[in-house]
Structure formats: structure tokens, C-alpha cells
Amino acid sequence: MRSWLATLPKGKGRGASFETRIWWSPGSAANTIARGLSDAGYATPPKGEKFLVTGRFGPLKEGEIERAREWGAMLGRSLGV
């Protein structure tokens, strides 16, 4: 992700970031991605969204898919889609 963000052309657009994580993960990839998008000129929500997984690699915890769908719908509404 870092290398992709480093090559992202400067632009004017919108973006959003998210991550899947275990509940105790330090830091936030989603917020780092949001900053990278913002630095490249893309408007983003101030913080990326986080969705929890069970175990180290998934699957998503119960209720997280529904929460992700609602988050996506909210993003769409905010863009007038």
C-alpha cells in the first residue's frame, strides 16, 4: 500500500480508506492510507474505518459485513450516489 500511495498521481477527487484488523492491533493502516490519499489531493473522511476479524487472518467478526455495507452506503449517500 505504501508503494502504491507513493506512486499515486496528484489529483482532485475523493477517496476512503479501511482496514481489517484484530482487536488489539497497534496503529492504524486506514488512517495512514487516508493521510496518503489526502497528501495526494484526494478528499477523504478524517479517519479510515476499521473492521474486525476473528483470529489473525479472518474471517470478519459477526456483524462486521453488515457494518461495512452501511459504511459503504453512507459514503455513497455523502457523494450523492
N, CA, C and O atoms as a CHARMM CRD file, in Angstrom:
* protein
*
  324
    1    1 MET  N      0.81900  -1.16900   0.00000 PROA 1      0.00000
    2    1 MET  CA     0.00000   0.00000   0.00000 PROA 1      0.00000
    3    1 MET  C      0.87600   1.25100   0.00000 PROA 1      0.00000
    4    1 MET  O      0.58500   2.21700  -0.70500 PROA 1      0.00000
    5    2 ARG  N      1.94200   1.23100   0.78700 PROA 2      0.00000
    6    2 ARG  CA     2.81200   2.41600   0.82100 PROA 2      0.00000
    7    2 ARG  C      3.39300   2.71900  -0.55300 PROA 2      0.00000
    8    2 ARG  O      3.43300   3.87700  -0.96800 PROA 2      0.00000
    9    3 SER  N      3.84500   1.68000  -1.26500 PROA 3      0.00000
   10    3 SER  CA     4.43700   1.92200  -2.58400 PROA 3      0.00000
   11    3 SER  C      3.37500   2.41500  -3.56700 PROA 3      0.00000
   12    3 SER  O      3.66500   3.25900  -4.41500 PROA 3      0.00000
   13    4 TRP  N      2.16100   1.90400  -3.46400 PROA 4      0.00000
   14    4 TRP  CA     1.08500   2.37400  -4.33300 PROA 4      0.00000
   15    4 TRP  C      0.76200   3.83500  -4.03800 PROA 4      0.00000
   16    4 TRP  O      0.60800   4.63100  -4.96400 PROA 4      0.00000
   17    5 LEU  N      0.65800   4.19400  -2.77700 PROA 5      0.00000
   18    5 LEU  CA     0.38200   5.58800  -2.41300 PROA 5      0.00000
   19    5 LEU  C      1.51000   6.51000  -2.88800 PROA 5      0.00000
   20    5 LEU  O      1.26000   7.64600  -3.29200 PROA 5      0.00000
   21    6 ALA  N      2.74400   6.01700  -2.83800 PROA 6      0.00000
   22    6 ALA  CA     3.87800   6.83500  -3.26400 PROA 6      0.00000
   23    6 ALA  C      3.82100   7.14600  -4.75700 PROA 6      0.00000
   24    6 ALA  O      4.34900   8.16800  -5.19400 PROA 6      0.00000
   25    7 THR  N      3.18900   6.27900  -5.54000 PROA 7      0.00000
   26    7 THR  CA     3.11400   6.49400  -6.99000 PROA 7      0.00000
   27    7 THR  C      1.77200   7.07700  -7.42900 PROA 7      0.00000
   28    7 THR  O      1.55600   7.31600  -8.61700 PROA 7      0.00000
   29    8 LEU  N      0.88400   7.30100  -6.48700 PROA 8      0.00000
   30    8 LEU  CA    -0.43700   7.84200  -6.80700 PROA 8      0.00000
   31    8 LEU  C     -0.28400   9.24900  -7.37000 PROA 8      0.00000
   32    8 LEU  O      0.30500  10.11300  -6.72100 PROA 8      0.00000
   33    9 PRO  N     -0.81300   9.48900  -8.58300 PROA 9      0.00000
   34    9 PRO  CA    -0.66800  10.83000  -9.14900 PROA 9      0.00000
   35    9 PRO  C     -1.45500  11.85200  -8.33800 PROA 9      0.00000
   36    9 PRO  O     -2.50500  11.54400  -7.77400 PROA 9      0.00000
   37   10 LYS  N     -0.93700  13.05300  -8.29100 PROA 10     0.00000
   38   10 LYS  CA    -1.66300  14.13400  -7.61800 PROA 10     0.00000
   39   10 LYS  C     -2.98000  14.33300  -8.34100 PROA 10     0.00000
   40   10 LYS  O     -3.04100  14.27800  -9.56900 PROA 10     0.00000
   41   11 GLY  N     -4.01300  14.56000  -7.58900 PROA 11     0.00000
   42   11 GLY  CA    -5.31500  14.69400  -8.20500 PROA 11     0.00000
   43   11 GLY  C     -6.27400  15.46300  -7.33300 PROA 11     0.00000
   44   11 GLY  O     -5.94900  15.93000  -6.24200 PROA 11     0.00000
   45   12 LYS  N     -7.45300  15.56800  -7.86100 PROA 12     0.00000
   46   12 LYS  CA    -8.55200  16.17000  -7.10900 PROA 12     0.00000
   47   12 LYS  C     -9.69600  15.18900  -7.23200 PROA 12     0.00000
   48   12 LYS  O    -10.28200  15.03000  -8.30200 PROA 12     0.00000
   49   13 GLY  N     -9.99400  14.56500  -6.18400 PROA 13     0.00000
   50   13 GLY  CA   -11.05400  13.57700  -6.18100 PROA 13     0.00000
   51   13 GLY  C    -11.40500  13.22800  -4.75900 PROA 13     0.00000
   52   13 GLY  O    -11.06000  13.94400  -3.81900 PROA 13     0.00000
   53   14 ARG  N    -12.08300  12.13500  -4.61500 PROA 14     0.00000
   54   14 ARG  CA   -12.48300  11.66700  -3.28900 PROA 14     0.00000
   55   14 ARG  C    -11.98600  10.25300  -3.09100 PROA 14     0.00000
   56   14 ARG  O    -11.81900   9.49400  -4.04600 PROA 14     0.00000
   57   15 GLY  N    -11.75700   9.91800  -1.86500 PROA 15     0.00000
   58   15 GLY  CA   -11.30500   8.57900  -1.52700 PROA 15     0.00000
   59   15 GLY  C    -11.75900   8.22200  -0.13600 PROA 15     0.00000
   60   15 GLY  O    -12.25600   9.06300   0.61300 PROA 15     0.00000
   61   16 ALA  N    -11.58300   6.97700   0.19300 PROA 16     0.00000
   62   16 ALA  CA   -11.88200   6.49400   1.54400 PROA 16     0.00000
   63   16 ALA  C    -10.93900   5.33900   1.82200 PROA 16     0.00000
   64   16 ALA  O    -10.46600   4.67500   0.89900 PROA 16     0.00000
   65   17 SER  N    -10.67200   5.10700   3.07400 PROA 17     0.00000
   66   17 SER  CA    -9.76700   4.02400   3.44300 PROA 17     0.00000
   67   17 SER  C    -10.39400   3.16400   4.53400 PROA 17     0.00000
   68   17 SER  O    -11.20300   3.62200   5.34100 PROA 17     0.00000
   69   18 PHE  N     -9.98900   1.91200   4.52000 PROA 18     0.00000
   70   18 PHE  CA   -10.44200   0.98600   5.55400 PROA 18     0.00000
   71   18 PHE  C     -9.36400  -0.06100   5.76700 PROA 18     0.00000
   72   18 PHE  O     -8.43700  -0.20000   4.97000 PROA 18     0.00000
   73   19 GLU  N     -9.50700  -0.78200   6.84300 PROA 19     0.00000
   74   19 GLU  CA    -8.60600  -1.89100   7.12900 PROA 19     0.00000
   75   19 GLU  C     -9.37100  -2.97900   7.84100 PROA 19     0.00000
   76   19 GLU  O    -10.40200  -2.73400   8.46700 PROA 19     0.00000
   77   20 THR  N     -8.84900  -4.18300   7.73700 PROA 20     0.00000
   78   20 THR  CA    -9.32900  -5.26800   8.58800 PROA 20     0.00000
   79   20 THR  C     -8.23000  -5.49000   9.62500 PROA 20     0.00000
   80   20 THR  O     -7.03900  -5.40500   9.32500 PROA 20     0.00000
   81   21 ARG  N     -8.65400  -5.77100  10.82600 PROA 21     0.00000
   82   21 ARG  CA    -7.67700  -5.88800  11.90300 PROA 21     0.00000
   83   21 ARG  C     -8.18400  -6.78000  13.00900 PROA 21     0.00000
   84   21 ARG  O     -9.38400  -7.02500  13.13400 PROA 21     0.00000
   85   22 ILE  N     -7.24800  -7.26500  13.81400 PROA 22     0.00000
   86   22 ILE  CA    -7.62600  -7.94200  15.04600 PROA 22     0.00000
   87   22 ILE  C     -7.79600  -6.85600  16.10100 PROA 22     0.00000
   88   22 ILE  O     -7.22500  -5.77400  15.96500 PROA 22     0.00000
   89   23 TRP  N     -8.54600  -7.11500  17.11700 PROA 23     0.00000
   90   23 TRP  CA    -8.95200  -6.06300  18.04900 PROA 23     0.00000
   91   23 TRP  C     -7.79100  -5.35400  18.71600 PROA 23     0.00000
   92   23 TRP  O     -7.94100  -4.19200  19.09300 PROA 23     0.00000
   93   24 TRP  N     -6.64300  -5.98800  18.88200 PROA 24     0.00000
   94   24 TRP  CA    -5.55200  -5.36300  19.62000 PROA 24     0.00000
   95   24 TRP  C     -4.44700  -4.81600  18.72300 PROA 24     0.00000
   96   24 TRP  O     -3.37000  -4.48500  19.21900 PROA 24     0.00000
   97   25 SER  N     -4.68300  -4.71300  17.42800 PROA 25     0.00000
   98   25 SER  CA    -3.64800  -4.23800  16.50700 PROA 25     0.00000
   99   25 SER  C     -3.19800  -2.81800  16.86500 PROA 25     0.00000
  100   25 SER  O     -4.02700  -1.93300  17.08100 PROA 25     0.00000
  101   26 PRO  N     -1.87900  -2.61000  16.92700 PROA 26     0.00000
  102   26 PRO  CA    -1.39100  -1.24700  17.17900 PROA 26     0.00000
  103   26 PRO  C     -1.45800  -0.41900  15.90100 PROA 26     0.00000
  104   26 PRO  O     -1.40700  -0.96200  14.79800 PROA 26     0.00000
  105   27 GLY  N     -1.57100   0.88300  16.05500 PROA 27     0.00000
  106   27 GLY  CA    -1.56600   1.77100  14.89800 PROA 27     0.00000
  107   27 GLY  C     -2.81500   1.62900  14.05500 PROA 27     0.00000
  108   27 GLY  O     -3.76400   0.94400  14.43600 PROA 27     0.00000
  109   28 SER  N     -2.80300   2.28000  12.91200 PROA 28     0.00000
  110   28 SER  CA    -3.95600   2.21800  12.02800 PROA 28     0.00000
  111   28 SER  C     -3.52400   2.37200  10.57900 PROA 28     0.00000
  112   28 SER  O     -3.12900   3.45600  10.15100 PROA 28     0.00000
  113   29 ALA  N     -3.60000   1.28800   9.83200 PROA 29     0.00000
  114   29 ALA  CA    -3.30300   1.35100   8.39800 PROA 29     0.00000
  115   29 ALA  C     -4.31300   2.25000   7.70000 PROA 29     0.00000
  116   29 ALA  O     -3.94900   2.98600   6.78200 PROA 29     0.00000
  117   30 ALA  N     -5.56800   2.20400   8.11400 PROA 30     0.00000
  118   30 ALA  CA    -6.61100   3.00400   7.46500 PROA 30     0.00000
  119   30 ALA  C     -6.31900   4.49300   7.59000 PROA 30     0.00000
  120   30 ALA  O     -6.50200   5.24000   6.62900 PROA 30     0.00000
  121   31 ASN  N     -5.87100   4.92900   8.75300 PROA 31     0.00000
  122   31 ASN  CA    -5.56800   6.35000   8.92900 PROA 31     0.00000
  123   31 ASN  C     -4.32100   6.74900   8.14300 PROA 31     0.00000
  124   31 ASN  O     -4.25300   7.86000   7.61800 PROA 31     0.00000
  125   32 THR  N     -3.34000   5.86000   8.05500 PROA 32     0.00000
  126   32 THR  CA    -2.14600   6.12400   7.25500 PROA 32     0.00000
  127   32 THR  C     -2.51700   6.23700   5.77700 PROA 32     0.00000
  128   32 THR  O     -2.01600   7.11500   5.07400 PROA 32     0.00000
  129   33 ILE  N     -3.39300   5.35200   5.30900 PROA 33     0.00000
  130   33 ILE  CA    -3.85600   5.40600   3.92400 PROA 33     0.00000
  131   33 ILE  C     -4.62300   6.69600   3.68200 PROA 33     0.00000
  132   33 ILE  O     -4.42600   7.34700   2.65500 PROA 33     0.00000
  133   34 ALA  N     -5.49000   7.07400   4.60500 PROA 34     0.00000
  134   34 ALA  CA    -6.25500   8.31800   4.46300 PROA 34     0.00000
  135   34 ALA  C     -5.32500   9.52000   4.34900 PROA 34     0.00000
  136   34 ALA  O     -5.56800  10.41600   3.54100 PROA 34     0.00000
  137   35 ARG  N     -4.25900   9.54600   5.15500 PROA 35     0.00000
  138   35 ARG  CA    -3.29300  10.64500   5.07300 PROA 35     0.00000
  139   35 ARG  C     -2.59100  10.64400   3.71800 PROA 35     0.00000
  140   35 ARG  O     -2.38600  11.70400   3.12600 PROA 35     0.00000
  141   36 GLY  N     -2.22200   9.46200   3.22200 PROA 36     0.00000
  142   36 GLY  CA    -1.57600   9.37200   1.91800 PROA 36     0.00000
  143   36 GLY  C     -2.48300   9.86500   0.80500 PROA 36     0.00000
  144   36 GLY  O     -2.03500  10.57500  -0.09600 PROA 36     0.00000
  145   37 LEU  N     -3.76000   9.49300   0.86000 PROA 37     0.00000
  146   37 LEU  CA    -4.72100   9.97800  -0.13700 PROA 37     0.00000
  147   37 LEU  C     -4.86800  11.49500  -0.04700 PROA 37     0.00000
  148   37 LEU  O     -4.87500  12.19200  -1.06100 PROA 37     0.00000
  149   38 SER  N     -4.98300  11.98600   1.16800 PROA 38     0.00000
  150   38 SER  CA    -5.12700  13.42700   1.37800 PROA 38     0.00000
  151   38 SER  C     -3.90000  14.18700   0.86700 PROA 38     0.00000
  152   38 SER  O     -4.03100  15.23000   0.22700 PROA 38     0.00000
  153   39 ASP  N     -2.72200  13.66300   1.15200 PROA 39     0.00000
  154   39 ASP  CA    -1.48900  14.30000   0.69200 PROA 39     0.00000
  155   39 ASP  C     -1.42400  14.36500  -0.83100 PROA 39     0.00000
  156   39 ASP  O     -0.80500  15.26900  -1.39100 PROA 39     0.00000
  157   40 ALA  N     -2.06800  13.40100  -1.50300 PROA 40     0.00000
  158   40 ALA  CA    -2.08500  13.37000  -2.96700 PROA 40     0.00000
  159   40 ALA  C     -3.21300  14.22400  -3.53800 PROA 40     0.00000
  160   40 ALA  O     -3.36200  14.31300  -4.75600 PROA 40     0.00000
  161   41 GLY  N     -4.00300  14.84700  -2.68000 PROA 41     0.00000
  162   41 GLY  CA    -5.04600  15.74800  -3.14100 PROA 41     0.00000
  163   41 GLY  C     -6.44700  15.18100  -3.15300 PROA 41     0.00000
  164   41 GLY  O     -7.36600  15.80900  -3.67800 PROA 41     0.00000
  165   42 TYR  N     -6.62400  14.00100  -2.58400 PROA 42     0.00000
  166   42 TYR  CA    -7.93600  13.35900  -2.57700 PROA 42     0.00000
  167   42 TYR  C     -8.62800  13.60900  -1.24500 PROA 42     0.00000
  168   42 TYR  O     -8.06800  13.33900  -0.18300 PROA 42     0.00000
  169   43 ALA  N     -9.84700  14.12600  -1.30900 PROA 43     0.00000
  170   43 ALA  CA   -10.62600  14.39000  -0.09700 PROA 43     0.00000
  171   43 ALA  C    -11.06300  13.06200   0.50900 PROA 43     0.00000
  172   43 ALA  O    -11.58800  12.19700  -0.19200 PROA 43     0.00000
  173   44 THR  N    -10.85000  12.90800   1.78000 PROA 44     0.00000
  174   44 THR  CA   -11.23700  11.68000   2.48100 PROA 44     0.00000
  175   44 THR  C    -11.87300  12.04400   3.81400 PROA 44     0.00000
  176   44 THR  O    -11.66200  13.14200   4.32700 PROA 44     0.00000
  177   45 PRO  N    -12.65800  11.11700   4.37800 PROA 45     0.00000
  178   45 PRO  CA   -13.06000  11.32300   5.76800 PROA 45     0.00000
  179   45 PRO  C    -11.79500  11.42000   6.62300 PROA 45     0.00000
  180   45 PRO  O    -10.76900  10.85000   6.25200 PROA 45     0.00000
  181   46 PRO  N    -11.83900  12.12200   7.75100 PROA 46     0.00000
  182   46 PRO  CA   -10.62700  12.32500   8.54800 PROA 46     0.00000
  183   46 PRO  C     -9.99100  11.04200   9.06100 PROA 46     0.00000
  184   46 PRO  O     -8.78000  10.99600   9.28000 PROA 46     0.00000
  185   47 LYS  N    -10.78700  10.00700   9.25300 PROA 47     0.00000
  186   47 LYS  CA   -10.25500   8.73500   9.73800 PROA 47     0.00000
  187   47 LYS  C    -10.75900   7.60800   8.85500 PROA 47     0.00000
  188   47 LYS  O    -11.88000   7.64500   8.34800 PROA 47     0.00000
  189   48 GLY  N     -9.91400   6.61200   8.68300 PROA 48     0.00000
  190   48 GLY  CA   -10.33500   5.42500   7.96600 PROA 48     0.00000
  191   48 GLY  C    -11.17400   4.53500   8.86200 PROA 48     0.00000
  192   48 GLY  O    -11.12100   4.64800  10.08600 PROA 48     0.00000
  193   49 GLU  N    -11.94200   3.66000   8.25800 PROA 49     0.00000
  194   49 GLU  CA   -12.79400   2.74600   9.02600 PROA 49     0.00000
  195   49 GLU  C    -12.02600   1.46400   9.32100 PROA 49     0.00000
  196   49 GLU  O    -11.13200   1.07400   8.57000 PROA 49     0.00000
  197   50 LYS  N    -12.38200   0.82600  10.40600 PROA 50     0.00000
  198   50 LYS  CA   -11.72500  -0.41500  10.83700 PROA 50     0.00000
  199   50 LYS  C    -12.77800  -1.49700  11.01600 PROA 50     0.00000
  200   50 LYS  O    -13.80300  -1.28200  11.66300 PROA 50     0.00000
  201   51 PHE  N    -12.51300  -2.65800  10.43700 PROA 51     0.00000
  202   51 PHE  CA   -13.41200  -3.79600  10.56100 PROA 51     0.00000
  203   51 PHE  C    -12.64200  -4.94300  11.20100 PROA 51     0.00000
  204   51 PHE  O    -11.52800  -5.26500  10.78800 PROA 51     0.00000
  205   52 LEU  N    -13.24200  -5.55100  12.20600 PROA 52     0.00000
  206   52 LEU  CA   -12.56200  -6.58100  12.99100 PROA 52     0.00000
  207   52 LEU  C    -12.69500  -7.96100  12.38300 PROA 52     0.00000
  208   52 LEU  O    -13.73800  -8.32300  11.84000 PROA 52     0.00000
  209   53 VAL  N    -11.60900  -8.73100  12.48700 PROA 53     0.00000
  210   53 VAL  CA   -11.61100 -10.12500  12.05000 PROA 53     0.00000
  211   53 VAL  C    -11.46600 -11.02400  13.27300 PROA 53     0.00000
  212   53 VAL  O    -11.02000 -10.59300  14.33600 PROA 53     0.00000
  213   54 THR  N    -11.85000 -12.27100  13.09600 PROA 54     0.00000
  214   54 THR  CA   -11.60100 -13.27100  14.13400 PROA 54     0.00000
  215   54 THR  C    -10.25900 -13.91200  13.81400 PROA 54     0.00000
  216   54 THR  O     -9.89900 -14.03000  12.64200 PROA 54     0.00000
  217   55 GLY  N     -9.53500 -14.31500  14.80200 PROA 55     0.00000
  218   55 GLY  CA    -8.22600 -14.90900  14.55400 PROA 55     0.00000
  219   55 GLY  C     -7.27400 -13.89000  13.95100 PROA 55     0.00000
  220   55 GLY  O     -7.51300 -12.68500  14.02600 PROA 55     0.00000
  221   56 ARG  N     -6.20600 -14.37300  13.35900 PROA 56     0.00000
  222   56 ARG  CA    -5.21400 -13.47100  12.77400 PROA 56     0.00000
  223   56 ARG  C     -5.54400 -13.07500  11.34800 PROA 56     0.00000
  224   56 ARG  O     -5.13600 -12.00400  10.89600 PROA 56     0.00000
  225   57 PHE  N     -6.27400 -13.91700  10.62900 PROA 57     0.00000
  226   57 PHE  CA    -6.47700 -13.68600   9.20800 PROA 57     0.00000
  227   57 PHE  C     -7.94000 -13.66400   8.79100 PROA 57     0.00000
  228   57 PHE  O     -8.23100 -13.56900   7.59900 PROA 57     0.00000
  229   58 GLY  N     -8.84900 -13.74900   9.72100 PROA 58     0.00000
  230   58 GLY  CA   -10.25500 -13.70600   9.36100 PROA 58     0.00000
  231   58 GLY  C    -10.93300 -15.00000   9.70100 PROA 58     0.00000
  232   58 GLY  O    -10.31800 -15.92500  10.23200 PROA 58     0.00000
  233   59 PRO  N    -12.16900 -15.05600   9.40000 PROA 59     0.00000
  234   59 PRO  CA   -12.99100 -14.12600   8.62500 PROA 59     0.00000
  235   59 PRO  C    -13.40300 -12.91200   9.47200 PROA 59     0.00000
  236   59 PRO  O    -13.02200 -12.79200  10.63600 PROA 59     0.00000
  237   60 LEU  N    -14.18100 -12.02700   8.86600 PROA 60     0.00000
  238   60 LEU  CA   -14.70200 -10.88700   9.61900 PROA 60     0.00000
  239   60 LEU  C    -15.56000 -11.38100  10.77600 PROA 60     0.00000
  240   60 LEU  O    -16.24400 -12.39800  10.66700 PROA 60     0.00000
  241   61 LYS  N    -15.51600 -10.64900  11.88000 PROA 61     0.00000
  242   61 LYS  CA   -16.35200 -10.98600  13.03200 PROA 61     0.00000
  243   61 LYS  C    -17.81700 -10.79900  12.66700 PROA 61     0.00000
  244   61 LYS  O    -18.15900 -10.07100  11.73600 PROA 61     0.00000
  245   62 GLU  N    -18.65700 -11.46600  13.41500 PROA 62     0.00000
  246   62 GLU  CA   -20.10200 -11.36900  13.19700 PROA 62     0.00000
  247   62 GLU  C    -20.53700  -9.90000  13.26600 PROA 62     0.00000
  248   62 GLU  O    -20.15700  -9.17200  14.18300 PROA 62     0.00000
  249   63 GLY  N    -21.32000  -9.48900  12.30500 PROA 63     0.00000
  250   63 GLY  CA   -21.84800  -8.13600  12.25800 PROA 63     0.00000
  251   63 GLY  C    -20.98300  -7.14600  11.48900 PROA 63     0.00000
  252   63 GLY  O    -21.44600  -6.05700  11.14800 PROA 63     0.00000
  253   64 GLU  N    -19.72400  -7.51200  11.21000 PROA 64     0.00000
  254   64 GLU  CA   -18.83600  -6.57200  10.53100 PROA 64     0.00000
  255   64 GLU  C    -19.18400  -6.40100   9.05400 PROA 64     0.00000
  256   64 GLU  O    -19.01500  -5.30700   8.51500 PROA 64     0.00000
  257   65 ILE  N    -19.66100  -7.44100   8.39100 PROA 65     0.00000
  258   65 ILE  CA   -20.05300  -7.28900   6.98300 PROA 65     0.00000
  259   65 ILE  C    -21.21600  -6.30900   6.88000 PROA 65     0.00000
  260   65 ILE  O    -21.23300  -5.45500   5.99400 PROA 65     0.00000
  261   66 GLU  N    -22.16400  -6.42700   7.76100 PROA 66     0.00000
  262   66 GLU  CA   -23.30200  -5.50500   7.75300 PROA 66     0.00000
  263   66 GLU  C    -22.84100  -4.07500   8.04300 PROA 66     0.00000
  264   66 GLU  O    -23.31500  -3.12100   7.42600 PROA 66     0.00000
  265   67 ARG  N    -21.91900  -3.94500   8.98200 PROA 67     0.00000
  266   67 ARG  CA   -21.39300  -2.62300   9.30500 PROA 67     0.00000
  267   67 ARG  C    -20.62800  -2.03900   8.11000 PROA 67     0.00000
  268   67 ARG  O    -20.71700  -0.84100   7.84100 PROA 67     0.00000
  269   68 ALA  N    -19.88800  -2.87800   7.40500 PROA 68     0.00000
  270   68 ALA  CA   -19.15800  -2.42100   6.21700 PROA 68     0.00000
  271   68 ALA  C    -20.12800  -1.98300   5.12100 PROA 68     0.00000
  272   68 ALA  O    -19.89400  -0.98400   4.44100 PROA 68     0.00000
  273   69 ARG  N    -21.20700  -2.72900   4.95600 PROA 69     0.00000
  274   69 ARG  CA   -22.21600  -2.33700   3.95300 PROA 69     0.00000
  275   69 ARG  C    -22.82200  -0.98100   4.29800 PROA 69     0.00000
  276   69 ARG  O    -23.00100  -0.13600   3.42100 PROA 69     0.00000
  277   70 GLU  N    -23.13200  -0.77400   5.55800 PROA 70     0.00000
  278   70 GLU  CA   -23.71200   0.50200   5.97900 PROA 70     0.00000
  279   70 GLU  C    -22.70500   1.64000   5.78500 PROA 70     0.00000
  280   70 GLU  O    -23.08000   2.73600   5.36900 PROA 70     0.00000
  281   71 TRP  N    -21.45000   1.38400   6.08000 PROA 71     0.00000
  282   71 TRP  CA   -20.41000   2.39300   5.87800 PROA 71     0.00000
  283   71 TRP  C    -20.31900   2.73900   4.38900 PROA 71     0.00000
  284   71 TRP  O    -20.24600   3.91400   4.03100 PROA 71     0.00000
  285   72 GLY  N    -20.32300   1.72200   3.52000 PROA 72     0.00000
  286   72 GLY  CA   -20.28500   1.96800   2.08600 PROA 72     0.00000
  287   72 GLY  C    -21.50000   2.75100   1.61500 PROA 72     0.00000
  288   72 GLY  O    -21.37700   3.65000   0.78400 PROA 72     0.00000
  289   73 ALA  N    -22.68000   2.41200   2.14400 PROA 73     0.00000
  290   73 ALA  CA   -23.89900   3.14100   1.78200 PROA 73     0.00000
  291   73 ALA  C    -23.81300   4.59800   2.23200 PROA 73     0.00000
  292   73 ALA  O    -24.23000   5.50300   1.51000 PROA 73     0.00000
  293   74 MET  N    -23.27200   4.81700   3.42600 PROA 74     0.00000
  294   74 MET  CA   -23.11600   6.17800   3.94000 PROA 74     0.00000
  295   74 MET  C    -22.16400   6.96500   3.04700 PROA 74     0.00000
  296   74 MET  O    -22.41400   8.13500   2.75700 PROA 74     0.00000
  297   75 LEU  N    -21.06900   6.33200   2.60600 PROA 75     0.00000
  298   75 LEU  CA   -20.13800   7.00100   1.69300 PROA 75     0.00000
  299   75 LEU  C    -20.85000   7.36400   0.39500 PROA 75     0.00000
  300   75 LEU  O    -20.69200   8.47100  -0.12100 PROA 75     0.00000
  301   76 GLY  N    -21.63800   6.42100  -0.13000 PROA 76     0.00000
  302   76 GLY  CA   -22.39000   6.68700  -1.35700 PROA 76     0.00000
  303   76 GLY  C    -23.36000   7.83700  -1.19100 PROA 76     0.00000
  304   76 GLY  O    -23.46300   8.69700  -2.06500 PROA 76     0.00000
  305   77 ARG  N    -24.07600   7.86000  -0.06900 PROA 77     0.00000
  306   77 ARG  CA   -25.02000   8.95300   0.18300 PROA 77     0.00000
  307   77 ARG  C    -24.29400  10.29200   0.25900 PROA 77     0.00000
  308   77 ARG  O    -24.78500  11.30500  -0.23800 PROA 77     0.00000
  309   78 SER  N    -23.12800  10.28500   0.88400 PROA 78     0.00000
  310   78 SER  CA   -22.38800  11.54200   1.02900 PROA 78     0.00000
  311   78 SER  C    -21.89500  12.06100  -0.32300 PROA 78     0.00000
  312   78 SER  O    -21.63000  13.25300  -0.47600 PROA 78     0.00000
  313   79 LEU  N    -21.77500  11.16300  -1.29800 PROA 79     0.00000
  314   79 LEU  CA   -21.36300  11.55700  -2.64700 PROA 79     0.00000
  315   79 LEU  C    -22.55900  11.78700  -3.57700 PROA 79     0.00000
  316   79 LEU  O    -22.39700  12.14600  -4.74300 PROA 79     0.00000
  317   80 GLY  N    -23.74600  11.57300  -3.03900 PROA 80     0.00000
  318   80 GLY  CA   -24.95100  11.74400  -3.84900 PROA 80     0.00000
  319   80 GLY  C    -25.18700  10.60300  -4.82100 PROA 80     0.00000
  320   80 GLY  O    -25.81900  10.78700  -5.86100 PROA 80     0.00000
  321   81 VAL  N    -24.68100   9.42900  -4.48400 PROA 81     0.00000
  322   81 VAL  CA   -24.85800   8.25300  -5.36500 PROA 81     0.00000
  323   81 VAL  C    -26.06800   7.46900  -4.94900 PROA 81     0.00000
  324   81 VAL  O    -26.38400   6.44900  -5.56300 PROA 81     0.00000
